[in-house]
Amino acid sequence: MKKVLVGMSGGVDSSVAALLLKERGFDVTGVTLKLFSDEDIADALTEGKTCCALSDAEDARKAAEKLGIVHHIFDFREFFRERVMKKFADCYISGKTPNPCIECNRHIKFGHMLERALEMGFDGIATGHYAVSEYDANSGRWLLKRPKDRSKDQTYVLYSLTQEQLAHTVFPLGELEKTQVRELAQKAVLGNSDKPDSQDICFVPDGDYASFIMRHTGYVPISGNFTDMDGKILGQHKGIINYTVGQRKGLGIALGHPAYVVKKDIENNTVTLGLEADLYTNSLIADDFNLISAAELSQPMRVTAKTRYSQKEQPAVLSYLGNGEYLVEFDQPQRAVTSGQAVVLYDGDIVVGGGTIR
């Protein structure tokens, strides 16, 4: 792979990814994806907390100019609204808690961007993600592996990558620490060397998911009952989209003891509250599954598993149930396993695969 299209968000990571590839002799072109307009989130903008906005495109253009490479902008707003923003809202309305970064990687960055790159004659794409893509001659498969800097590991949001996508993707930062990346940016006099990392969901920078959903879909939350674990009515909630499993703060109800959201029932419009002990579970079922390290799972496999991006992997056993469903049984009960989130499985540094928690 010699001719590479590098996704440049305007941040230090993607800029250094382009720098490293150019230094290694690749024919490098930069591209910034226009996913939404600043006007789309104007009432929720928080400086330094979002990415993919117009200011970031300008930072990316300046970095490309400094590196002496061609820079493009792809307008993917229509794709992004349908595949990411709409799905995010639909999932919340259905009582689930989605991870839009996973959908963005699946459909936008490694979907539409890669397709466009191949159509334009590029051999593949590169991004500033902290991960490693490596071909394993023994299995004949491309592997997704954890990076050197474990504190920046982004394999959790990349588990959906297919063999075809991994074969055409380069992750130049996989063997570097974040401190090394900033040092390289400073040495190259890239203007974004001290730019803070983006946080939260790019199109909901203020973290107010309910307001975003109402603003972009016209959906009006319907109040319903808070119930205890036995079904006893405790009070009224403000609409299911305002809550997620494990939530304690902002419930608007006083019970005389700490209460947590344990379950959301969309059919009956109820939110079940319980004690922290009620949040723990020994197993989960996942579908919409993507296996990476093997073509199929013929027998149960010892793995470590993450049910949230920031969670430390937990020992578990992965089994295939049939009909696209996988069972994950944990050695120890896990807290606040949430429908709609992803479970990602590891075999050491290798990503086995992952799926959506039912």
N, C-alpha and C positions, 0 to 999 in steps of 0.2 A: 504494500500500500504506500503510494508516494504522493498522490494528489488528494489533499484532505481539506474538507470544509469544516472550519472550527466554529462551533456555536459560541459567540461572544456576548455575554450578558452585560458587559460594562464593569464587571467586578474583577478583582485581582486574580482569581483562580483561572478564569477562562482566558484572560489576557496572557498569563504566564504559560498556559497550555499552548497557545499559539506561538509564543516566544520559543518554547522548548522544541516544538516540531520544526520551526524554521531553522533553528540551530542544528537540528539533526538531519537537515537536508531535504525535508519534505517541501513539496509545492503547496504552500498554505494560502488559503483564502478565508476571510472571516465573514460571519453572518450573524446578524442580530434578528431575533424573532419579535415581531410586533404582535403581542398577544391581546392587548387592550389599550384603550386610550386613557390618558390621565383623567379625562372627563368622566370616564366610567366609574372611577373610584375617588373623585375629587373630594367628596364629603367625608372620606375615611382615610385620606393620605396622612401618613406620619413620616416625617423626614428620616431617611436612612433605614426604613423598615420594609421597603418593598423592592421589587426588581422588575425588569422588563418594561419599565415606563420610558417616556421619551427622554428623560435626563440620562437614563442608563444607556440608551442607544447612542447618545452623543459621546458618552465616556468610552463606549466600545469603538466608535469611529475614530476618536483621538488615539486610542491604543493601537488600532490597526494602522493609522497613519504613522505613528512612531515606529512601528515594526516594519513599515514599508510593504504592507500587503493590501490587496484589494479587499474592500468591505462592502457587503450587501445587506439589505434589509428585506426580510420576507414578511409579508403581511399575512399572518395566520389567525387574525382575529375571529374570523368566522368559524374556523376549526376549533379554536380554543373555547369559544362560547358554547359550542355544541358538545364537544367531547369532554370538557373539563368543568366549566362554570355551571352549565345546565345539569350535568350529572351530579355535581356537588350539591346543588340545590335539591334535585330530585331525591337523592339519597337521604338528606336531612329530613325532608318532608315525609319520607317513608319510615322514619324512625331510626335510621342508621347514622353512623358517624364515619364519613369517608375521608380518604387522604388524597387530595387533589394533585399533590406532587407526583404521586405514582401514576395517575392518569395522564398527567402532562408528559411524563417521560415515555409512557407507553404509546400514546397516540401522536404527540406533537414533536418532541425533540428526536426520539428514535423511530418515529413513525413518519410523519409528513416531511420533517427536515431531511431525514435519510433518503426518502424517496426522491425528493427534489434534488438532493446532491447527486444521486446516481444518474438521474435524468440529465443533469448538467455535465456529466462526464467525470465526476470525482470518483475516486476509489472508495471513499468512505468519509466518515465524519469523526470529529473529536470534540470532547467537552472537558470542562474543568472539574468534573466529578472526582471525588476521592474514591477510586475503585481500580481494580485490575482486570483486564480482559486477556485471557491466555488460552492458547490452543493446546489441548492435551492429546498427544499422538496415540496414547494407549487406548483411550476411549473413543477417539475420533470426534470429540466434542469441544466446543468452546466453553470455557469456564469463566464465571464471574467470581472474583476473589476479593477479600477484604484488603484495604490499603495498608501501607506502612503506618500512617498516622491514624491510629484507632479512634482518636477523639473526633476525627472528621469523617469517619466511615459513612459512606452514603449508599452502600449496597442494599440497605433496606428498601430504598425507593427505586431501586433498579432491578428488583427481582423479576419483573415482567419481561425483561429483554429476551428475545428469541435467539436461536442459533444464528439465523440470518443477520439479525441486528448486531450481535456480538462480533460476528465475523467482519463487519464493516465499521467497527468502532474502535477508537483509540482513547485511552485515558492516560494522558501524559503525567498526571500528578500522582499516580498510584504509588510510586516509590519515594515520595517526598513528604516531609513534615510541613505543616502549615507555615511555620516560622521560616523554613527554607524558601517557600513560595514567595513570601513577602520580601525576603532578602533579594531574590532574583528580580522581583519587580522594581525594587529600589535601585539595584545595580543597573537595570536597563532604563532607568528614569521614566518608568511608566507612571502617569499621573494618578493612577488609582491604587498605588501600592499600600496606602493607609486606609483605603475605603473599607468601612465595616461590612461584615457579612450580612446578606439579606436575612430577614427573619419572618416568621409567621407565613401565612398564605399570601402570595403576591397580590391577589385581587381582593383580599380582605385584610389590609394592613393594620386596621385597628382592632382586629380580633372579634368584631361583633358580627358573628355569622348570621344570627337571626335577622338583623337589619339588612344585611346583604341579600338574603333570600327574599325578604318582603319587597325590597327595592327592585330587584331584578326579575321577579316572577309575578308579583302582585298577590302572592299567597298571604292570607290573613290567618295567623295562628288562632286556634280555637281552645279556649280554656277547658280544663277537665279536672279530674280528681287525682290528688295525691293519695296513694293507698299504702298501707303497711304490708308486710310480707304475708299476712293472712287475709288481705283484701279489704281491711277496714279503712274507710275513708278518713283521711287526716286533714284535708283541706283542698284548696284549689290551686292548680298550676296555671301558668300563663301561655301554654301551648308547647307541645312536645319539642319543637325545634329549638327551644331555649335551654334544653338540658342534654347532658350526655352521661353515660354510665361512669360512675366514680366521682361525679361532681358533688361537692359539699357546699361550696359558697354560692350565694346568689339564689338560694331556693325560695326565699321569702316566706319561710314557715319556721316556727319555733316549737320544738317538741320537748325541750328540756334536756336533750342529749344530742350529740353529733349524729346527723342523718346524712345518708349518701344515696344518690340515685343508683338503684340496683338494676332496674329494668324499665323499658319503655314499651307500652302496648299500643300500637298505632290503631288497631281495630277498635279497641274500647277507649282510646284516648286517655289512658291512665299512665301515670308515672309512679313506679313503686319505689318507696324509700325503705332503707334498712340500716343496719349497723355495718361497720367496716367489715366485720367477719362475713357478712352476707355477700361481699363482692368477690370472694375467692371461688375459683373453679379448678377442677383437676384436668379438664379436657376441653377441646373445641373441635368443630367441624368446619372445614374451609372448602370453598369451591372456586371456580374461575382460576384454576391452578395452573402454574407454569413451572415445569421441571427444567432445570438447566444442566445439572451435572450428569444426568442419566436420561435416557429416552423414556423409561418407565420404571415404576417402583413395583418389583415383583414380590417383595417380602418386607415386613416391618424393618425400619432402619433407626438406629440410634442417632439422634441429632441434638443440636441446641436450637432453641427457638426464641424469636422476638415477636411480641404482639404490639409493640409500639416502637417508634423510631429511636427514642432515647433509652429504651430498656436494655439491660444487660441480658445476653442470651441465657436461656434456662434449659437444663437437660430435659429431654423428652424423647418419645418414640413416635415416629411418623408411619402411618399405615394407609394404604389405599382401600377405600370402601367400595369402589365401583361407581359408575355413573358420574365420574368427574369429581367425586367427593373424597376428601382426605381427612383422616382423624389424627389429631395431635394430642397425645397423652403425656402430661407433665409429671416429672418425678415429685414435684412439690406444687401445691395449689398456687394459682396465679391470680393476681388482683386486677379487677376491672377489665377483663377481656371483653372487647366491645365489637358488636356487630357492625360490619362495614369497614373496619380497619383491616390491615394486612397482617398475616402471620408469615414470617420469613424464616426458613430453616437453613442451618449451617452444618457442615461437616468440617470442623476445624476452621480454616480460613476460606473454604470453598462454599459458595451459596448453592445449596441443594435445589432450592426453588421456593415458591411461596404462593399464597392465594388469599382470597377475601374471606374473612371470618363471617360465618352465618349468624 
